[in-house]
Amino acid sequence: MDPIQITSLIIIVAGTLIPVLCIIKMLMIKNFKKNAVTTTAVITHSEKRTGYRNAVYYVLAIQYKDNAGNIFTGRAIGAKKNTQGTTIPVMYNTTDPAKYKTDLGKYLPWLLGFSLLFLGLLIWFCYWLLNTGYYEVKPLV
């Protein structure tokens, strides 16, 4: 294989990572939803933190009730500041209410669509690159 073919292969393999990870995450959420109930959780505390390159995020202390009225507490990550008493949606497992998710996956179909569109553009680019004729494999004689 010549360098252009290797580069095209690497570009296509790297481009498939986002759609594959998105599909895996969608399947994980779908599997969790089989035994889950959606409810609202109340934010009891919000703490501002900074991450890589001073990106701001918030660590939220949440509290929610299951169908039996038992109270559970947990933590979540938020991108915007939420005041104490604000509610957010939470899914919890009916067999083990202490297991919960705050990521309901509502943006995953959009991310999957855009990543598949981007992958299509990458494949077209690699096809164009391989068929332009700007490079030729010449025998070493």
Buried (B, 14 or more C-beta within 10 A) or exposed (E): EEEBBEBBEEBBEEBBEBBEEBBEBBEEBEEBBEEBEEBEBBBEEBEEEEEEEEEEBBEBBBBBBBEEEEEBEBEBEBEEEBEEEBEBBBBBBEEEBEBBBBBBBEEBEEBBEEBBEEBEEBBEBBEEBBEEEEEEEEEEE
